[in-house]
Amino acid sequence: MPQFSPSDQAVIAKVQAAFESRFAGNPQWVRACGRINIIGEHTDYNDGFVLPAAVDKYLFFAMAENGTDECRFLACDINEEHNVRLNELTPGPKLWANYLMGIIKQFVQDGKGVRGFDCAFGGNLPIGSGMSSSAALECGLAWSLNTMFDGGYSREQLAQLAQRSSHTFVGIPCGIMDQFASLMGKENQLILLDCRSLDYAYIPFDTGNYRVVLLNSKVHHELASSAYSTRVKECREAAAIAGVKSLRELNPEQLEVFRHHMSPTVYNRASYVVAENNRVMAACAALRNGDIMELGRLMFETHDGLRYLYEVSCPEIDLLVDFAKNFEGVIGARVMGGGFGGCTINLVHKDVLDNYIAQASAHYLQHTGIRTEAYFTASVNGTELLAKK
């Protein structure tokens, strides 16, 4: 296996001990990546552009065949188990198990000859943080099955398979960004992904004297899942009114023509998405030109759009972003992920980083009673096989 951080080593030891206490055999190991998204939020299911990266927060999977027709899972971080036979793959009350069963279902439907297996998994990827632990769960199992049962899928095909599973098995109408980033990440690079064509390019991720830090609000409002589906429907309504397949096909001037045919809410959703696609391209230009100040400005602009037009922020997140706006040395901040909680992503000068984290955390605790956590991440190669059984 490659070199691991102390945090990774602790997770691997925990998963290994859990596997050995519950199952038999010599497992193969797969490491699945979380992701950050610099800019391009809620554009993926609108066939737009996104700019994510796979990051060094992981889920580790230990998996071995068990000689039966049963798949047995042990979720080490929450100490839960789930067993299911290959001919009984139907959604149930455990969301984490549905993500896994949905992946198996896609392999079975594609005739890939999956056999019974045992799997223990755990990680240091914070759940509900906006770093997409759900996509890591899907992609980690997909890569494990692909290697164990010679599935023959490419990374791009596995990303599409995982998205299809979310749609058809889990019932979440997500875009493809999270799965694509988890599988296709590259060290020190961002991925400029066209979610319509799946064309992509790697953009060097160099922020100079500024560092990316995530602040976890530690809140996740229940509104998130229902509001996500509502936003998807609102965007589709706007596209239908404009006579296009998706909002990706509109520029601001074209959208304005149809403004009075839309409700104010639907127009606001569309207005945000159209502007956000333009911001992604502007952010790529800023990175290529070494203009980190412009990248930060665009991040603040994205948050305003998510807050006032798309309405997927929340008071706790806004408290953190407003603090960042008024802190010298912070040049960009926004909510990251689906919204209604999770993390803010911040661009902070290295000389004020510790002071910023301390003051932002104190400010947040004073106003919410919640202790935030700060995460530093590095862009890394995507989900990979660590050791074959």
SULGI-V489329 format. One record per residue. PHI is phi as a letter, one per 20 degrees, with the letter a starting at -180 (* if undefined). PSI is psi in radians with two decimals (none if undefined). OMEGA is omega in degrees with one decimal (NA if undefined). Layout:
phi: {PHI,PHI}
psi: {PSI,PSI}
omega: {OMEGA,OMEGA}
//
This chain:
phi: {*,f,f,c,f,g,f,f,f,f,f,g,f,f,f,f,f,f,f,f,f,d,c,d,n,d,e,e,c,c,d,d,e,f,b,d,c,f,a,o,d,m,e,f,e,d,m,e,d,c,c,e,b,f,c,e,c,c,d,d,d,d,b,b,f,c,m,c,d,d,d,c,d,c,e,f,f,d,l,c,c,b,d,b,e,f,e,c,e,c,f,c,f,e,f,f,f,f,g,f,f,f,f,g,g,f,f,f,f,e,m,e,m,f,d,f,b,d,b,d,b,a,a,d,e,f,f,m,e,n,e,m,f,f,f,f,f,f,f,f,f,f,f,f,f,f,e,f,d,l,f,m,f,f,f,f,f,f,f,f,f,f,f,f,f,g,f,e,d,e,n,d,e,f,f,d,g,f,f,f,f,f,e,d,g,c,g,m,c,d,d,e,d,e,f,e,e,m,f,b,b,e,d,g,d,c,d,m,e,d,d,e,c,d,d,e,f,m,c,b,f,f,f,g,f,f,f,f,f,f,f,g,f,f,f,f,f,f,f,f,f,e,m,c,f,b,f,g,e,d,d,g,f,f,f,f,g,d,g,e,e,d,f,g,f,f,f,f,f,f,g,f,f,f,f,f,g,f,f,g,f,f,f,f,f,f,f,f,e,m,e,f,f,f,g,f,g,f,f,f,f,f,f,g,f,f,f,d,d,e,l,c,e,b,g,f,f,f,g,f,f,f,f,f,f,d,d,f,o,d,d,a,a,a,f,d,n,f,o,m,p,n,d,e,d,c,d,c,f,g,f,d,g,f,f,f,f,f,f,f,f,f,f,f,f,f,e,c,m,d,e,f,c,d,c,d,c,c,f,c,f,f,g,b,e,e,b,e,f}
psi: {2.73,3.13,2.50,2.61,2.85,-0.65,-0.76,-0.74,-0.70,-0.70,-0.82,-0.76,-0.71,-0.79,-0.71,-0.77,-0.70,-0.74,-0.82,-0.50,-0.41,-0.56,3.08,2.97,2.96,1.85,2.71,2.73,2.34,2.45,2.10,2.45,2.51,-3.07,2.67,2.86,2.02,-0.78,2.74,1.12,2.34,0.36,-0.34,-0.71,0.04,0.38,0.46,-2.72,2.56,2.85,1.20,3.11,2.52,2.45,2.92,0.82,2.21,2.81,2.35,2.33,2.17,2.15,2.43,2.56,2.59,0.07,0.24,-3.01,0.34,2.44,2.19,2.18,2.49,1.94,1.73,-0.61,-0.49,0.03,0.89,2.67,2.74,2.26,2.45,2.44,2.65,-0.42,0.21,0.61,1.67,2.58,2.53,-2.89,-0.32,1.95,-0.73,-0.65,-0.59,-0.72,-0.71,-0.80,-0.61,-0.66,-0.81,-0.74,-0.71,-0.73,-0.77,-0.79,-0.52,0.06,0.65,0.09,0.69,2.40,2.95,2.55,2.84,2.46,2.17,2.44,2.68,2.97,-3.06,0.43,1.94,2.22,2.39,0.28,-0.17,0.09,0.18,1.09,-0.49,-0.73,-0.65,-0.67,-0.82,-0.85,-0.58,-0.77,-0.68,-0.76,-0.63,-0.81,-0.68,-0.68,-0.68,-0.64,0.36,0.94,-0.58,0.15,2.55,2.95,-0.74,-0.71,-0.63,-0.64,-0.74,-0.67,-0.76,-0.70,-0.76,-0.68,-0.75,-0.72,-0.89,-0.46,-0.83,-0.54,0.45,2.09,1.00,2.82,-2.94,-0.02,-0.86,-0.83,-0.70,-0.77,-0.73,-0.62,-0.55,0.11,2.72,2.46,2.30,0.42,2.63,2.81,1.99,1.88,2.24,1.88,-0.11,-0.87,-0.28,0.28,2.51,2.77,2.58,2.34,2.12,2.35,1.52,1.94,0.28,-2.18,0.08,2.57,2.58,2.17,2.42,2.38,2.10,2.07,-0.34,0.32,2.62,1.72,2.48,-0.37,-0.36,-0.89,-0.77,-0.66,-0.57,-0.86,-0.65,-0.73,-0.69,-0.80,-0.71,-0.69,-0.70,-0.63,-0.76,-0.76,-0.72,-0.73,-0.66,-0.11,0.53,2.82,-0.68,2.87,-0.31,-0.51,-0.03,2.51,2.99,-0.67,-0.72,-0.70,-0.69,-0.53,-0.58,0.13,-0.80,-0.02,-0.07,2.67,2.72,-0.66,-0.84,-0.69,-0.75,-0.73,-0.83,-0.71,-0.74,-0.85,-0.79,-0.76,-0.63,-0.65,-0.72,-0.64,-0.62,-0.81,-0.65,-0.63,-0.70,-0.74,-0.71,-0.73,-0.74,-0.53,0.00,0.39,1.40,-0.52,-0.70,-0.67,-0.78,-0.73,-0.72,-0.62,-0.78,-0.71,-0.71,-0.75,-0.74,-0.70,-0.74,-0.52,-0.83,-0.53,-0.81,-0.37,0.94,0.27,-2.93,2.88,-0.67,-0.76,-0.77,-0.63,-0.77,-0.75,-0.71,-0.66,-0.74,-0.68,-0.53,0.20,2.08,2.25,-0.19,2.09,-0.10,2.53,2.61,2.89,2.49,2.39,-2.77,-0.48,-3.05,0.49,-2.75,-2.51,2.67,2.58,2.26,2.47,1.97,2.37,2.42,-0.51,-0.35,0.14,-0.92,-0.73,-0.71,-0.83,-0.77,-0.80,-0.69,-0.71,-0.73,-0.73,-0.75,-0.75,-0.73,-0.68,-0.33,-0.35,0.20,2.38,2.03,2.88,2.50,2.41,2.37,2.40,2.73,2.51,2.37,3.00,2.60,-3.11,2.35,2.76,2.21,-0.71,2.26,2.50,none}
omega: {177.4,177.7,-179.2,174.0,176.3,178.1,178.3,-179.3,-179.9,178.7,-179.5,179.3,179.7,-179.2,-180.0,179.3,179.3,179.3,-176.3,-179.8,-173.5,-172.2,176.5,175.5,179.9,-170.3,164.4,-177.1,175.5,177.2,-179.2,-172.5,162.1,179.8,165.2,175.6,-177.0,179.5,-176.0,-176.6,-178.7,175.0,-172.1,179.0,171.3,178.3,-174.3,-176.6,177.3,-177.6,-178.3,171.7,167.7,-176.1,-172.5,164.9,-162.7,158.6,178.4,-178.1,170.6,-170.8,178.5,174.8,-178.2,175.4,178.8,174.8,-174.7,173.6,-174.6,-175.4,174.0,178.6,-169.4,-174.3,-179.6,176.7,176.5,177.4,173.1,177.9,178.5,175.2,-174.9,178.7,-178.7,-176.3,177.7,-179.3,179.1,-174.7,-178.9,-177.3,-178.3,178.7,178.0,177.2,-178.5,179.8,179.0,177.7,178.7,-178.4,-179.8,178.0,-179.1,-179.9,178.2,176.1,-173.8,172.4,177.1,175.8,-177.4,-178.7,173.1,-176.0,170.1,-179.1,177.5,-176.1,174.9,178.4,-173.8,179.3,178.5,-176.0,-174.4,177.0,172.1,173.1,-180.0,178.1,176.6,177.3,179.4,-173.4,177.1,178.6,179.8,179.5,177.9,179.1,-177.9,-179.6,-175.9,-174.5,174.8,-177.4,177.1,178.6,169.0,177.7,179.4,179.5,177.5,176.5,178.2,177.9,-179.1,176.4,178.7,178.3,177.8,-178.5,-167.2,-175.9,-177.3,178.6,178.5,-175.3,-173.2,168.2,-174.2,-173.2,-171.7,-179.6,-179.3,-179.0,-179.1,-176.9,-168.9,-177.5,177.3,-176.8,176.8,-178.7,166.1,178.7,169.9,-174.0,170.0,-173.4,175.5,-176.5,-170.9,167.8,-178.3,176.4,177.5,-179.5,178.5,-175.2,-179.2,-178.7,175.1,-178.1,-178.1,-178.6,174.4,175.4,176.2,173.6,-176.5,179.3,-177.9,174.4,175.7,-173.7,-177.3,179.4,-168.9,-173.4,-179.9,-179.6,178.1,179.1,178.1,179.2,177.5,-179.7,-179.5,178.5,177.8,176.9,179.0,179.7,-179.6,179.0,179.8,177.4,179.3,-179.3,-179.7,-179.1,175.7,-173.0,-176.2,166.3,-175.4,-178.9,178.6,178.6,-176.3,179.4,-174.2,-174.2,-174.0,173.4,-177.9,169.9,178.2,-179.9,-179.2,177.5,179.6,179.0,-178.5,-179.6,177.5,-175.6,-179.2,179.2,-177.8,175.4,177.6,179.7,177.7,-179.3,177.2,178.5,177.3,177.6,179.5,178.7,179.7,-179.4,-178.8,-177.5,-175.5,177.2,178.7,176.5,179.0,178.7,179.5,177.8,176.4,-179.9,177.1,-179.6,178.1,177.8,178.9,-177.8,-170.2,-177.2,-178.2,174.5,176.7,174.0,177.8,-175.4,-178.5,178.3,180.0,176.8,179.4,-178.5,178.2,176.8,-179.8,-178.5,-175.1,-178.6,-177.8,-177.4,172.6,-173.7,178.5,176.5,177.3,170.9,-179.4,178.6,-174.6,178.0,179.0,179.8,-178.1,-173.4,159.9,174.2,-169.9,172.4,-169.8,177.2,-174.1,-176.6,-178.6,-170.8,-177.7,-179.9,179.4,-179.4,-178.8,-176.8,178.0,179.9,178.9,179.0,-178.6,179.1,-178.8,-173.5,-176.3,-173.5,-176.9,176.4,178.5,172.9,177.8,178.8,170.4,-178.4,172.8,177.6,-171.2,173.1,-173.2,-178.3,-172.4,173.2,179.2,-178.4,177.1,179.4,NA}
//
